[in-house]
Amino acid sequence: MPAGACPRTPARVQVLVVARLPLVDSSDDNADVKDVDALFARAVAAGAEVVIELADQFWGDRYARLRDPFGHEWSLASRIEDLSPDEIHHRAVFGAPAQPASPR
């Protein structure tokens, strides 16, 4: 088994997640990638089950969650906008982008 390979994950999913697209960051079951749409499509075609459908999220990522054939779940994401903590909080509470304060 190659160094760094996860023994409980099928090789074809490891290849898709780790080798096929350049990772921006990765930890355990989370992969921050440059093109989450392409990775999501490849993983589903390789047999991954969709747990959370790929969609834009309030915290500024395009995000999905998949389950590989061995039951291990993977979170996949691409940053689509940089938000302040206040903007993220506003979107989480109100579900809409925060409006800038009007000048006085």
C-alpha positions as CSV (number, residue, x, y, z in Angstrom):
1,M,0.0,0.0,0.0
2,P,1.4,3.4,-0.9
3,A,2.6,5.7,1.9
4,G,-0.2,7.9,3.2
5,A,-3.0,5.6,1.8
6,C,-6.0,5.0,3.9
7,P,-6.5,1.2,4.3
8,R,-10.3,1.4,4.7
9,T,-10.9,3.4,1.5
10,P,-10.9,1.8,-1.9
11,A,-7.9,2.8,-4.0
12,R,-10.0,4.3,-6.8
13,V,-11.6,6.8,-4.4
14,Q,-8.2,7.5,-2.8
15,V,-6.8,8.3,-6.2
16,L,-9.7,10.6,-7.0
17,V,-9.5,12.4,-3.8
18,V,-5.8,12.6,-3.3
19,A,-4.1,12.3,-6.7
20,R,-6.3,13.4,-9.5
21,L,-7.0,17.0,-8.5
22,P,-4.6,19.2,-6.6
23,L,-5.7,19.6,-3.0
24,V,-5.6,23.0,-1.4
25,D,-5.9,21.4,2.0
26,S,-6.8,18.0,3.4
27,S,-7.4,16.5,6.8
28,D,-8.8,13.1,7.6
29,D,-12.1,12.9,5.6
30,N,-12.2,16.6,4.5
31,A,-10.7,17.7,1.1
32,D,-10.5,21.3,0.1
33,V,-10.0,21.2,-3.7
34,K,-9.8,23.7,-6.6
35,D,-12.6,22.1,-8.6
36,V,-15.1,20.4,-6.3
37,D,-17.6,19.9,-9.2
38,A,-15.2,17.8,-11.2
39,L,-14.1,15.7,-8.2
40,F,-17.7,15.2,-7.1
41,A,-18.7,14.0,-10.6
42,R,-15.7,11.6,-10.8
43,A,-16.3,10.2,-7.3
44,V,-20.0,9.5,-8.0
45,A,-19.1,7.9,-11.3
46,A,-16.6,5.7,-9.4
47,G,-19.3,4.5,-7.0
48,A,-19.5,7.0,-4.2
49,E,-23.0,7.5,-2.7
50,V,-24.2,11.1,-2.2
51,V,-24.8,11.9,1.4
52,I,-25.2,15.7,1.0
53,E,-25.7,17.1,-2.5
54,L,-23.2,19.5,-3.9
55,A,-24.3,23.1,-3.3
56,D,-23.1,26.6,-2.4
57,Q,-23.1,27.0,1.3
58,F,-23.7,30.0,3.6
59,W,-20.1,29.9,4.9
60,G,-18.6,30.5,1.5
61,D,-17.8,27.0,0.2
62,R,-19.3,24.9,-2.5
63,Y,-19.6,21.7,-0.5
64,A,-20.8,18.0,-0.7
65,R,-20.5,14.9,1.4
66,L,-20.0,11.4,-0.1
67,R,-19.8,7.8,1.2
68,D,-17.4,5.5,-0.4
69,P,-18.2,1.8,-1.0
70,F,-16.7,0.8,2.4
71,G,-18.9,3.3,4.3
72,H,-16.3,6.0,4.9
73,E,-17.7,9.5,4.4
74,W,-15.8,12.3,2.7
75,S,-16.4,16.0,2.8
76,L,-15.4,17.9,-0.4
77,A,-15.3,21.6,-0.8
78,S,-14.0,24.5,-2.8
79,R,-13.9,28.1,-1.5
80,I,-16.1,30.3,-3.6
81,E,-16.1,33.5,-1.5
82,D,-14.2,34.8,1.4
83,L,-16.5,36.0,4.2
84,S,-16.0,37.7,7.5
85,P,-17.2,35.9,10.7
86,D,-20.0,38.5,10.9
87,E,-21.1,37.7,7.3
88,I,-21.1,34.0,8.0
89,H,-23.1,34.5,11.2
90,H,-25.7,36.7,9.4
91,R,-26.1,34.1,6.7
92,A,-26.5,31.3,9.2
93,V,-29.1,33.1,11.1
94,F,-31.0,34.9,8.4
95,G,-30.2,32.9,5.3
96,A,-29.3,35.9,3.2
97,P,-26.2,38.0,2.6
98,A,-25.6,40.8,5.1
99,Q,-26.3,44.3,3.8
100,P,-23.5,46.8,4.3
101,A,-24.3,49.5,6.8
102,S,-25.8,52.6,5.2
103,P,-23.6,55.7,5.4
104,R,-24.8,58.4,7.9
